[in-house]
Amino acid sequence: MEEFAIHEEGVKKLLTRIRMMQAALFAFLLIIFNILFPIFPDGETDTSSAIVVGLVLLVAGVQMLHGSKKYKARLQSYKLTITPDTIIREVANTPAIAIPKHQVQRIDKNTDGSFVIIGNSKLNSIGVPAFMGRSDCMEQLLREIKPITIKNPPRPVVMLLMGFVVVAASFYAFSSEDIIISSLGGVAMSGIIFAGVIAAAFSKNIDRRTKRLAYIGLLPAFMILLSVIMRVFA
């Protein structure tokens, strides 16, 4: 049995990356709030839309503030154990993930040095961050389980931009004066929120407290649906 953890310098580097991604994400949310409102029809801001976006920003801000305080502890507690039969990932206050070796479908190595070990459930795959101690030994053990595929995943900024475009399109459609377009935009926005909450609920890669906080996201989703219903039957 072999155990691996993130080395101390790696924890600092990963924290810097996480904080930069958080800042970029919140900047995108602010752009949605400050730029999309002025292009509403007739230049008027819809009150229900303003409340919805305000709640989304509030929830996002609370999640980021809460997350920044716990990421260090999570990274320091990260442990990957490779036994003769199973790969186990453990992180503080987060459900452990155990993938039997015979269930490993694929092992990807990203260009930043991180790994993804995928078993029968893609939602509960094992993410192995870069900067692991004894990384050469770990990689050799993983190669013995499954051939490693080199991946070049989209940059975080690109992923944020794609998410921004989807949310912005849905939000702008929701603000339309056309009832059909507005309803479709509202349903799309609610669907995105519901999908995120459901994914958080079933994922073992999210800590228990964040799972509970994620349910707050249901509030703006229900408000959006209520607004759609009121517009349709008004």
Secondary structure as a PSIPRED ss2 file (coil, helix, strand):
# PSIPRED VFORMAT (PSIPRED V4.0)

   1 M C   1.000  0.000  0.000
   2 E E   0.000  0.000  1.000
   3 E E   0.000  0.000  1.000
   4 F E   0.000  0.000  1.000
   5 A C   1.000  0.000  0.000
   6 I E   0.000  0.000  1.000
   7 H C   1.000  0.000  0.000
   8 E H   0.000  1.000  0.000
   9 E H   0.000  1.000  0.000
  10 G H   0.000  1.000  0.000
  11 V H   0.000  1.000  0.000
  12 K H   0.000  1.000  0.000
  13 K H   0.000  1.000  0.000
  14 L H   0.000  1.000  0.000
  15 L H   0.000  1.000  0.000
  16 T H   0.000  1.000  0.000
  17 R H   0.000  1.000  0.000
  18 I H   0.000  1.000  0.000
  19 R H   0.000  1.000  0.000
  20 M H   0.000  1.000  0.000
  21 M H   0.000  1.000  0.000
  22 Q H   0.000  1.000  0.000
  23 A H   0.000  1.000  0.000
  24 A H   0.000  1.000  0.000
  25 L H   0.000  1.000  0.000
  26 F H   0.000  1.000  0.000
  27 A H   0.000  1.000  0.000
  28 F H   0.000  1.000  0.000
  29 L H   0.000  1.000  0.000
  30 L H   0.000  1.000  0.000
  31 I H   0.000  1.000  0.000
  32 I H   0.000  1.000  0.000
  33 F H   0.000  1.000  0.000
  34 N H   0.000  1.000  0.000
  35 I H   0.000  1.000  0.000
  36 L H   0.000  1.000  0.000
  37 F H   0.000  1.000  0.000
  38 P H   0.000  1.000  0.000
  39 I H   0.000  1.000  0.000
  40 F C   1.000  0.000  0.000
  41 P H   0.000  1.000  0.000
  42 D H   0.000  1.000  0.000
  43 G H   0.000  1.000  0.000
  44 E C   1.000  0.000  0.000
  45 T C   1.000  0.000  0.000
  46 D C   1.000  0.000  0.000
  47 T H   0.000  1.000  0.000
  48 S H   0.000  1.000  0.000
  49 S H   0.000  1.000  0.000
  50 A H   0.000  1.000  0.000
  51 I H   0.000  1.000  0.000
  52 V H   0.000  1.000  0.000
  53 V H   0.000  1.000  0.000
  54 G H   0.000  1.000  0.000
  55 L H   0.000  1.000  0.000
  56 V H   0.000  1.000  0.000
  57 L H   0.000  1.000  0.000
  58 L H   0.000  1.000  0.000
  59 V H   0.000  1.000  0.000
  60 A H   0.000  1.000  0.000
  61 G H   0.000  1.000  0.000
  62 V H   0.000  1.000  0.000
  63 Q H   0.000  1.000  0.000
  64 M H   0.000  1.000  0.000
  65 L H   0.000  1.000  0.000
  66 H H   0.000  1.000  0.000
  67 G H   0.000  1.000  0.000
  68 S H   0.000  1.000  0.000
  69 K H   0.000  1.000  0.000
  70 K H   0.000  1.000  0.000
  71 Y H   0.000  1.000  0.000
  72 K H   0.000  1.000  0.000
  73 A H   0.000  1.000  0.000
  74 R H   0.000  1.000  0.000
  75 L H   0.000  1.000  0.000
  76 Q H   0.000  1.000  0.000
  77 S H   0.000  1.000  0.000
  78 Y C   1.000  0.000  0.000
  79 K E   0.000  0.000  1.000
  80 L E   0.000  0.000  1.000
  81 T E   0.000  0.000  1.000
  82 I E   0.000  0.000  1.000
  83 T C   1.000  0.000  0.000
  84 P C   1.000  0.000  0.000
  85 D C   1.000  0.000  0.000
  86 T E   0.000  0.000  1.000
  87 I E   0.000  0.000  1.000
  88 I E   0.000  0.000  1.000
  89 R E   0.000  0.000  1.000
  90 E E   0.000  0.000  1.000
  91 V E   0.000  0.000  1.000
  92 A C   1.000  0.000  0.000
  93 N C   1.000  0.000  0.000
  94 T E   0.000  0.000  1.000
  95 P E   0.000  0.000  1.000
  96 A E   0.000  0.000  1.000
  97 I E   0.000  0.000  1.000
  98 A E   0.000  0.000  1.000
  99 I E   0.000  0.000  1.000
 100 P E   0.000  0.000  1.000
 101 K H   0.000  1.000  0.000
 102 H H   0.000  1.000  0.000
 103 Q H   0.000  1.000  0.000
 104 V C   1.000  0.000  0.000
 105 Q C   1.000  0.000  0.000
 106 R E   0.000  0.000  1.000
 107 I E   0.000  0.000  1.000
 108 D E   0.000  0.000  1.000
 109 K E   0.000  0.000  1.000
 110 N E   0.000  0.000  1.000
 111 T C   1.000  0.000  0.000
 112 D C   1.000  0.000  0.000
 113 G C   1.000  0.000  0.000
 114 S C   1.000  0.000  0.000
 115 F E   0.000  0.000  1.000
 116 V E   0.000  0.000  1.000
 117 I E   0.000  0.000  1.000
 118 I E   0.000  0.000  1.000
 119 G C   1.000  0.000  0.000
 120 N C   1.000  0.000  0.000
 121 S C   1.000  0.000  0.000
 122 K C   1.000  0.000  0.000
 123 L C   1.000  0.000  0.000
 124 N C   1.000  0.000  0.000
 125 S C   1.000  0.000  0.000
 126 I E   0.000  0.000  1.000
 127 G E   0.000  0.000  1.000
 128 V E   0.000  0.000  1.000
 129 P C   1.000  0.000  0.000
 130 A C   1.000  0.000  0.000
 131 F C   1.000  0.000  0.000
 132 M E   0.000  0.000  1.000
 133 G C   1.000  0.000  0.000
 134 R C   1.000  0.000  0.000
 135 S H   0.000  1.000  0.000
 136 D H   0.000  1.000  0.000
 137 C H   0.000  1.000  0.000
 138 M H   0.000  1.000  0.000
 139 E H   0.000  1.000  0.000
 140 Q H   0.000  1.000  0.000
 141 L H   0.000  1.000  0.000
 142 L H   0.000  1.000  0.000
 143 R H   0.000  1.000  0.000
 144 E H   0.000  1.000  0.000
 145 I H   0.000  1.000  0.000
 146 K C   1.000  0.000  0.000
 147 P C   1.000  0.000  0.000
 148 I E   0.000  0.000  1.000
 149 T E   0.000  0.000  1.000
 150 I E   0.000  0.000  1.000
 151 K E   0.000  0.000  1.000
 152 N C   1.000  0.000  0.000
 153 P C   1.000  0.000  0.000
 154 P C   1.000  0.000  0.000
 155 R C   1.000  0.000  0.000
 156 P H   0.000  1.000  0.000
 157 V H   0.000  1.000  0.000
 158 V H   0.000  1.000  0.000
 159 M H   0.000  1.000  0.000
 160 L H   0.000  1.000  0.000
 161 L H   0.000  1.000  0.000
 162 M H   0.000  1.000  0.000
 163 G H   0.000  1.000  0.000
 164 F H   0.000  1.000  0.000
 165 V H   0.000  1.000  0.000
 166 V H   0.000  1.000  0.000
 167 V H   0.000  1.000  0.000
 168 A H   0.000  1.000  0.000
 169 A H   0.000  1.000  0.000
 170 S H   0.000  1.000  0.000
 171 F H   0.000  1.000  0.000
 172 Y H   0.000  1.000  0.000
 173 A H   0.000  1.000  0.000
 174 F H   0.000  1.000  0.000
 175 S C   1.000  0.000  0.000
 176 S C   1.000  0.000  0.000
 177 E C   1.000  0.000  0.000
 178 D C   1.000  0.000  0.000
 179 I H   0.000  1.000  0.000
 180 I H   0.000  1.000  0.000
 181 I H   0.000  1.000  0.000
 182 S H   0.000  1.000  0.000
 183 S H   0.000  1.000  0.000
 184 L H   0.000  1.000  0.000
 185 G H   0.000  1.000  0.000
 186 G H   0.000  1.000  0.000
 187 V H   0.000  1.000  0.000
 188 A H   0.000  1.000  0.000
 189 M H   0.000  1.000  0.000
 190 S H   0.000  1.000  0.000
 191 G H   0.000  1.000  0.000
 192 I H   0.000  1.000  0.000
 193 I H   0.000  1.000  0.000
 194 F H   0.000  1.000  0.000
 195 A H   0.000  1.000  0.000
 196 G H   0.000  1.000  0.000
 197 V H   0.000  1.000  0.000
 198 I H   0.000  1.000  0.000
 199 A H   0.000  1.000  0.000
 200 A H   0.000  1.000  0.000
 201 A H   0.000  1.000  0.000
 202 F H   0.000  1.000  0.000
 203 S C   1.000  0.000  0.000
 204 K C   1.000  0.000  0.000
 205 N C   1.000  0.000  0.000
 206 I C   1.000  0.000  0.000
 207 D C   1.000  0.000  0.000
 208 R H   0.000  1.000  0.000
 209 R H   0.000  1.000  0.000
 210 T H   0.000  1.000  0.000
 211 K H   0.000  1.000  0.000
 212 R H   0.000  1.000  0.000
 213 L H   0.000  1.000  0.000
 214 A H   0.000  1.000  0.000
 215 Y H   0.000  1.000  0.000
 216 I H   0.000  1.000  0.000
 217 G H   0.000  1.000  0.000
 218 L H   0.000  1.000  0.000
 219 L H   0.000  1.000  0.000
 220 P H   0.000  1.000  0.000
 221 A H   0.000  1.000  0.000
 222 F H   0.000  1.000  0.000
 223 M H   0.000  1.000  0.000
 224 I H   0.000  1.000  0.000
 225 L H   0.000  1.000  0.000
 226 L H   0.000  1.000  0.000
 227 S H   0.000  1.000  0.000
 228 V H   0.000  1.000  0.000
 229 I H   0.000  1.000  0.000
 230 M H   0.000  1.000  0.000
 231 R H   0.000  1.000  0.000
 232 V H   0.000  1.000  0.000
 233 F H   0.000  1.000  0.000
 234 A C   1.000  0.000  0.000
